Structure formats: C-alpha cells, structure tokens
Amino acid sequence: MEAEPGRDRLPWHLTLVFIVLAIGIGISGYVLYENQKTAFKKHEYNDLASITNFKVDAIVNWHKERLGDAQVVQQNIPAIRRVRQFTQEPGSHELKKEILSWLKSVKESYRYGGVFLLDTQGNVRLYWSDETSAIGNDTTALAKEALDKGKIVFSDFRRGQVKQIIRLDIFVPLLIQDGRKKVPVGIVILRIDTRQPIFSHILSWPTTSPSAEVVIAFRERDEVVLFTSSRQKEDKDLLMRFPISKKQLPAAMAARGEEGLVEGIDYRGVPVLAAIKLVPNTPWCIIAKIDKEEVYAPTRERFWSILILVSALIVTAGTVTGLFWRNQRARFYRKQYEMKLERDALTKHYEYLTRYANDIILMLDGGWNIVEANERAVQVYGYTRDELLGMNLQKIRYPEASPNLEELVAVVNKKNGFVSDLPTT
C-alpha cells in the first residue's frame, strides 16, 4: 500500500489553523504584556500624584507660616517706630541695642538664617545673622521693589552671591501711618536657608527608590529654574536653569503652564514619568518624577514569564495540531489497509471462481467494459484474454438480445444486482 503523493505533508488547512492559533497566542501575550505595563504605569502615576499633593500641602502650610511671621513683623508698630527713630538718630546706642534685640528675637523665634534691617535706600543698617552681613545686588533690587509696592514679597530660590548657599528671602516693608497714608521707614529681610529640615522633608522621597526625586521649579523670564536635593549628583543641593523651550523637560512643561501627569526627559537626559502640580499663591510648582526604567523593571520579569507562557502555548498548539494530523493519517492508512484486505479477499474469491467455475464470469467497470474474465469466458467467446480485457460488453451480445443493455443497467442499479442469461455471438 502506497501513500498518496503529498499526503505525508501537513495539510494546508491544518497549517493555517496552527498559524492562526500561533498569531492569536502571540497577540494575546503582547496584549497581556502591554496591560501589565499600563497597570504599572497607572500605579506609579497614582503614587506620583499623591506625593505631589502631599508636598504641595507641605509648601502651602510652610508658606502660610512664613507669611504669618512677616505679618507679625509688619504689624509690630512699636518696633517700627523705634526703627524710624533710629534712622533719624543713627548714633543712639540705646535704639540700636533695642532694635538688635528685636531682630535677634525674630530670628531665633522663627529660626531664620538671618534678619536684616535696611533703610529706604536699600542700605543695611543693622542685622543679626549666623553667616554674613553682606547682601547681593539682586537682594537690594528686590528690597526696593517691595518698598515700592508696600507689600510683603517672597524671593525665589537663589544661590547667594556672597556665600554660595541656596536660600530665599522674605521682604517685609516697615510702614507707619503719616496722616492719611502709610510711609515706609525701612525694610526687614527674613533670610531662609534651604538647608533647614523643612526643605529636606519637602524634597525627600517617602519610599525607597534609586531614581525618584522631588523638584521645585519656577519660571524666570525665558528660563525655568529647578531646585532639588538630588541623589543623582555629588552636589546635594542643585539649582539649575534650562530654556523654557525645552519641550520634553517636565520642569519646562510646568513653566509653560502644564499640570498633571506627563512623560518626558529630565535634566539628566533620562526618560521619566512625572506629576506636575502648581503651588497656590506662589510662582512655584512641585514635580515628582521617577525613571521609566525603574517603573518598568518589574515588567521585564513579567515579559520573560509571558514569553515562556506564549512559547509553551504555541508549542502545545503545534503538538495538538500534529497529533490531530497523525490521527487523521492513521485513520487514512487504516482505511487503506481495510480496503486492501477487501480487495485481496475479493481477488482470492475471484481466483477460486475462475479456477473451478464452469460458467462464464466477467468483471465489468461502470461503463460495462470488461476488466477481468475467467478461462471459461475465453473458451466460449473465442477471444484471447488480452482481447477481452477492455472490450465493451455490448460487442459480445447479439444486437437483438433482450433486455437491452440500458434497461439491464437500470434493473441492476434498482435491485442492486441481477441474474440473467446473456446470449452471445
């Protein structure tokens, strides 16, 4: 028994089924992996949003407290009168001592790095400071601005010109009533050192993370300024400037007014996920960010797990397809074998009949052509066996024989067989 040509190859429809299954499994694995990434990203965004909200609340409370300190200073009318009197009598040691005592109490009560008293021309008249009595030109300019406005002014984070420490100042105009209007008699500067614990708290990350960071950002003209206590560089306190046009920088996005959850590239050139939130009543915003690589690190382990699962499912699909094909092949060969057995039995039976039968025995195909004949038929019809094989039955019948061949075919088909004596030539 021989197999049909091409039967040992996997049929095209089973190949197609396997390909469809493999593609479906692959797509499902990809979707599962992307869903895992999306879930990690969403979880991280939720954490970033919570952290920015927490940090903004901390800055808002701190800002209110510092504003309260400044208002207490501004509303101390007896002290302001002493200041005006001192500007008129600069040689008075009693007034100087009294004002220095006041400045010291303000510094120590509210834990400022320094308290400075300037006259209306921006000159330092008295101070109580842990570091220096000098102030830079930018500080003098802000002091004049606060005097002109007659309002309390907060500076932005700046690195000191004299001592390279990141700080910010609160400018408190000292006003006194003169008739119907208030006139300035000087200005007090409350200096805040960003090395205070409050800033360590604001800029700290609440969980263990090698790349997460909190940044305070604000805009200055066409630049965005970043202040952070970075774990990424050797300098603990960083004050950096970048063009506001830097599209992928989260701080530049914040300076352009964007707020919420974003993806970008931070000042280190590293892709990050970030949350941006503006701090009410200030020019600042808080940015909480974390490296994408850290966020998606767990998904790399999931990726290999999913890849192994997908590969196993594809192998399983291939195995099932192969087993199904083998089962089909086994059934085909079994059927072929059974048919061969039937043919062999029929052949043996025919050989028996041809050997011992005294009757004419002919085997015909569907067109009534002779495909086999026994020895008796060869003797009776007078043809050789080779001549009989392939000869149509019609040729060896009398033309006037009844029934005719067409009728006989109909009877055979109807009765599934027929016994008849066929006259011969």
Number of C-alpha atoms within 10 A of each C-alpha: 7 6 11 7 7 8 10 11 9 14 11 9 9 15 15 11 14 20 15 12 17 20 13 14 19 19 13 14 19 16 12 15 20 14 12 17 20 13 13 17 16 12 12 20 22 13 14 24 20 14 21 26 18 12 25 22 15 16 20 15 12 14 17 12 13 18 17 12 17 21 14 13 20 20 13 12 15 9 17 22 15 16 25 18 14 20 19 10 13 13 10 12 11 10 17 19 12 15 20 18 13 15 24 18 14 20 22 13 10 12 14 20 21 23 26 24 24 23 22 18 13 19 15 19 16 18 21 22 18 11 9 12 15 14 16 11 11 12 20 16 11 18 29 20 16 19 25 12 10 18 15 21 20 20 16 19 21 18 14 15 14 11 12 9 14 18 18 20 24 23 26 27 33 30 23 19 10 9 7 6 8 12 15 18 21 26 29 25 24 28 20 20 18 19 15 13 10 13 16 14 12 23 21 18 18 11 7 7 12 12 17 24 21 24 24 25 28 25 23 14 9 13 18 23 24 23 22 21 22 19 14 12 10 8 10 11 17 17 17 13 19 16 17 20 14 14 13 17 26 29 34 26 19 24 26 16 13 15 17 15 18 17 17 20 19 19 15 9 10 13 18 23 23 29 27 27 22 23 20 13 9 13 15 22 25 28 30 28 30 24 21 20 15 14 20 17 12 13 19 13 11 16 18 12 13 19 16 13 15 20 16 13 16 20 14 13 18 19 13 13 18 16 12 13 17 14 12 12 16 12 12 14 15 12 12 15 13 12 12 13 12 12 12 12 12 12 12 12 12 18 13 11 15 19 12 12 14 12 13 16 17 18 13 17 11 7 9 15 18 18 15 17 19 21 18 18 20 17 12 12 14 12 12 12 16 12 11 21 17 15 15 16 16 14 11 14 16 13 13 8 12 13 12 13 15 9 11 15 18 11 14 13 11 10 9 9 10 11 6 7 6 12 12 14 11
